[in-house]
Structures are given as structure tokens and as C-alpha cells.
Amino acid sequence: MSVSKYSFEKIQQLYADIRAVISWLPIEVCEKDIKIALRSAYIANRAALACTYGEVVKITPMEEPQGINVHADTGQVFKDIGLLLYNCISNGGRDFLPQKDKNVLESIRMAIAWDLVEQGREVRA
């Protein structure tokens, strides 16, 4: 079990992918809530890294995510959200992502899972 570091660029890409995917999903989630959840995940990831490896981790202000990736793959977005959630937890099992933000990301992930099932595609974590 290890914690991987998420860069702002990775978070930015995930935001652009999520925006594209949720546009056709039967889910209502506020764009502001997605941005807040991803910003919190960015900070939670840094905290999980610091807790796991005992290193000093610099938390810099994160720009607001923007953009949309019209070529986003639904299955990949499902996986990417799961990996981000996983990487907000230290090796000792401490979850640094606030529940409210986790709920936003998990609800998007659940909507994607239902969409994949309806399409007859396999849902892989």
C-alpha cells in the first residue's frame, strides 16, 4: 500500500474529464461542489503523503480547475476518481478527505458505474 502524489495538472485533468462525463449522466452536482471536492482531495493527498512518509510536504494554493475534455472515457474517469480517493488515505488508514467532499466524488463515481452497467460495459475499480 502506498500513497501517490497528485499534481495540480492531474487534478485539472480529472476535473476536465468529470465535466465531460457528467454532462450526459443522470446526476445533478454543482460545478462549485466538484471544484471544492477536488481542491480538498488535492490537500488531503498531501496530508496522506506527509503522514505516510513523514516528509515535509508543501501545500501550495491550487488554482481553480477549469476546462472540459470532450474525449474523456467514462470507464477511465471511474478509475481515476477511485484512485484519487484511495490516495487521500495514509498507509495507516487515516482518511484526510472530509466526508462531504468524498460524498461528491463518490456520487459521481456511482452515477458513472450505473451508466457503465447500462451500457453493458464492465465496471473495474
HELIX and SHEET records of a PDB file:
HELIX    1   1 PHE A    8  ILE A   22  1                                  15    
HELIX    2   2 GLU A   31  TYR A   53  1                                  23    
HELIX    3   3 THR A   74  TYR A   86  1                                  13    
HELIX    4   4 GLN A   99  GLU A  118  1                                  20    
END                                                                             
